[in-house]
Amino acid sequence: MEQALEPRAAETGPSLRGHLAICRFDHWFKNVFVLPGVVVALGMEPERLTLALVPCLLLGLLAIGIVASSNYVINEVLDAPFDRNHPDKCRRPVPSGRVHIPLAYMQWIALAILGIGLGALINTGFALTMLALWLAGCAYNLRPLRTKDLPYVDVLSESLNNPLRMLAGWFIVAPHAFPPASLLLSYWMIGGYFMAMKRLAEMRHIGAERAAAYRRSFAHYDESSLLVTVMFYASSSMLFLGAFIMRYRLALILATPLVALVMALYMRIGLREDSPVQHPEQLYRERLFVAVTAACALALGFCMFVDASFLGPWFAPTAPTDPNAIP
């Protein structure tokens, strides 16, 4: 019996595996949210599509992954007391004792310096975006702000990573310009939609009382209020996307039904019992959702590079317009 317990005891002490686990390398798939920024910038300036872009893109993806891991490390360390109240997250490396805390703080700083430093090798705009991404992680996790404890602000602050990732992708291609605000706002709001659905799925899974012990902001939520915010983020995202489409790339309107379908499928998944939306890294198992998302991404990318002048007459103004509007 004692021999059977020895391996388990060894696993509960600080280990290299525990310190690697808190970097959450399996979450690096979220770096795909950098690619729309790359595609949009190339759609605006197609002459920048050269072989020289490939190493910059790979370096950029590595840099943003490392900065994200820095944010994950501090998140794991500071959330450990709350994770112990979660039925699944209580088994994470820090609450289960597999991480040496002082070393984890050093790990947090070292990863930030490395990621921002790699970003500086690309260009100043990209490096500043990496710094903003890291500071956003600090605001989300560290007191006195710790925005993750504030209702509604928690979703907005965490989903801010979305436009920052898009901005990073844009700066890899076009460091001399700034992307349209309408596109960044749309990307921010769709991130809010995904995060609000995740909050709803978590509350439905672990219950309102236990959810409040796990995350303070949950004390101010119920299923109704979360569904209202889901609707707000979804509609805001599509409205801002429409503003971008009408001003910059009318061809993208052809892909909007697929965008709406992706959002609808995500909601259907999010409303399931014990929904996988709680763990976005597991969504690859949802074959229909993955297939539709891939088709949507391809359609949006394709529409960025096609001539859709034939659509102009269909969407030309047919009523008097504001003469003071921005042309």
N, C-alpha and C positions, 0 to 999 in steps of 0.2 A: 504494500500500500504506500509506503514512504517513497519507494522508487517511482511510483506512478505520479506522485505529487511533485517531485523534484523538477521536471521540465516545466511544469506550470509555474512554479516559484521563480524559475529563471526568467520566464517570459514577462513577469510582472515588474522586474527591475528595469532601470534605465538601460537603453540599448541603442545601437546605431540604427537598427530597424525602426525603433520608435521615433527617433529624430528625423529619419527620412520620411516616415509616414505623415508627420505633421506638415511637411512641405506640400502634401496633397498633389503629387505629380499627376495623378489620375484626373485632376481637375484642369490640367493644361489644355484639354480639348476646348475649353471656353475661349481660347485664343483664336478660334475660327471667327469670332466677332471682330477681329482685326481686319479680316479679308474684305468685308463690304467697303471699308474705308479705302483699301487699295483699289478695288474695282471701280468705285465712284471716281476716284482721282484719275485713274487711267481712262475712264470714259470721258472725263473733261479734257485730259491731255494725253491722247493715245500715243503720241510720239515718245513718251517716256517708257513705253513697254520695250525694254532692251534686256539683254542678258546680264547687264550690270545690276539690274534690279534684284536678281535672284539672291545673291549673297546678302544684300541689305535686308531683304524680306526675312531670310532665315535668321540673321542676327537679331532683327527686330522681334521675331517670335520668341527667340531664346530670352532676350532681355525682358520682355513683358511677362514671360512665364516665371522668371526668377523673381521679379518684383511681386507678382501675384503670390508666389510661395512665401515671400517675406510676410505679406499680409496674412496668409493662412497660418503661419507660425504664431504670430502674436494673437490671432483669433483663437487658436487652440489653447494657448497658455491662459489667456484671460477668461475664456469661457468655461474652463474646467469646472469651477464650482457650480455652474448652472447645468453643464452637460450631465452632471451626476443625477439630475432630476429628469433626464430624458431616457426613455426605455431602450433606445438604441445607441445614442451618443455617449452614454455612460461607459461604453467599451472603447472609447477613443484612447489614443496613447497617453495623453496627459492625465485624465481622471483615473486611468487604470495603472498609473505609476511607471510607465515605460519611458519617461522623458525626464532628464535632469534640467530643472527649471532655469538656473543661472546660465547653463550652456545654451538653452533655447533662446534666451534673450540675446546672447551673442550671435546666434544663428540668424535671428531676425534682422539685426543690424547689418551683418555681413552680407546677407542676401540682398538687402536694399542697396548697399553700396555697389555690389557687383552688378545688379540689374541696371541701375541708373548709369553706372560707368560704361556698360556696354551700349546703352542708349546714346551716350555722348559720342560714341564712335560713328553713329549714323548721322545725326545732325542735332542742332540745339533744340529745335521744336520737339523732336522725338524725346530727347532727354528730359525736357521740361514736362512733357506728358507723362513720362515714367515717374517723375517726382510727384506730379499731381495725383497719379494713381496710388502711390505709396502714402501720400498725405491723406488721401480719401480713406485709405485703410486705417490710418491712425485715428482719424476723426470717428470712424465707425466703431473702433474697439477701445480707444483710450479715454479715460476721464481727463478733464471734466466734461468733454462733449459726449463721448460714447453714444453716438446717434442710434445705435441698434436698440437702445432701451426706450427710445422715444416713439410713440405711436405715429404712424404714417411717415414720419421723417426716416424711420428705419428702412422702409422700402425705397424711398427716394434716394437716400444716401448710398445704399448698396447697389441700386441699379445705375448709379452714376458711373459705375465701371464700364457700362455699355458705351456711352458716347466717348469716354476716354480711350477705349480700345479702338473705336472707329477713328478717332483723332490720330491715334498712333499709326494706324494703317495709312491714313491720308498723308501724314508727314513723311512716311517712308518714300512715297512717290512724289509729293509736291510740297517740299518744305518752305517754299516761298509764298504760299497762299494759305488761306483759312477756309475750311469747308463751310457750306451753307448752314446757317443756324437752324433752318427748318428741318434739315436732315438730322442734325445732332439732337434736336428736341424730340423728333420722332423716335430715334434710336433709344433715347433716355426713357421715353414713355413705354415703349414696348418692353424694355428691361423691367420697368415698374410692373407691367402686366404679368410677366413671368414670375417676379418675386412675390407679388400679391397672391397669385395662385399657389405658390409654394407655401406661404403663410397659411392659407386656407386649408391646404392639404394637411399641414402639420397639426393645426388645431383640431381638425376632424379625426386625426389619427390618435393623438395623445390626450384629447379632452381639454376643456377650457381651463380647469383649475391647475392641472399639471403643466399645461402650456405656459401659464403665467409664472409658475415657479422656474420654468426653464428659460423663458425670455420675458422680461418685464413688460415689454410693449404689448404682449398678448393680453394683459390685464385690461386693456382698453379696447380690445377687439371682440367681435362676435361674428358668426358666419354671415350675417346680413351686412354688417359694415364692410367686411372684407370683399363680399361680392360687389358692393357699390364701388369700392376702389378699383376692383378688377375692371368694371365697366368704364370707369373714368380713364384709366390708363389705356385701355384698348381703343376707345374713341379718340382720345387725344393723340395717340400715336398715328392713327390713320388720318386724322385731320392734318397733322403736320406733314405726313408723308404726301398727302394730296397737294399741299402748298408747294412742296419741293418738286413734285412731278409737273405741276402746271407751269412752274417757272423755269425749270431746268431740263427735264427729260420727259416729254409727253409720252414717249413709247412705254415708259414704266407702267402706265395705266393698264396695259394689257396683262400685266402680271399681278395686279392687285387682287383678283379673285383667289389666286393661290396664297397670297399673304393672309387673306381672311380665312382661308381653309386651314392653314397652319395654326392660326390662333384659335379657331373653333375646335380643332382636334386636341390642342393642348388643354383647353378647358375641359373637354370630355375626359381626358386622362386625369386631370387634376381633381375631378369630382368623384373619382373612384374611391372605394374603400381602400385604405392603406396605399394611397396613390404613389407611384414612382416619381411624381413631380417633387416629392420631398428630397429626392436624391437625383438631381439632374444628370449626374454622370452615368446613371443607369437607363436613361431614356433611349439608348441605342437599341434596347431590346424591343422597343415599340416600332415594329417594322413599317406599318402604314405611316406613322408620324415621320419616321426617318425618310421614307420614300417621298412623301409630299414635301417635306422640308428641303430635300435635295433638289426636287423638281422646281420648287419656288426659287431657290438660290440660283439655279441655272437659268431660269426664266428672267430673273432680275438682272443677272449678269449679261445675258444676251441682249436684253432691251437697252442696256446702257450703251451699246455699240451699234444699234441699227437706226436707219433713217426712218422716222415715223412721220414725215411731213404730211402724208396722206390723212393723218388724224386731225391736222390743224383745222380744216373747215368744220369738222364735227364738234370741236370744242371752242370755236371762235365765239367771242361775245355776241349775243343777239339782243342785248338790252344796253341802254346807256351805261357807261362805266365812269368811275370817279376820275376826273381829269387830274386830280392831285395824287393819284395812286402811283406807287413806284413802277416805272416802266419795266 
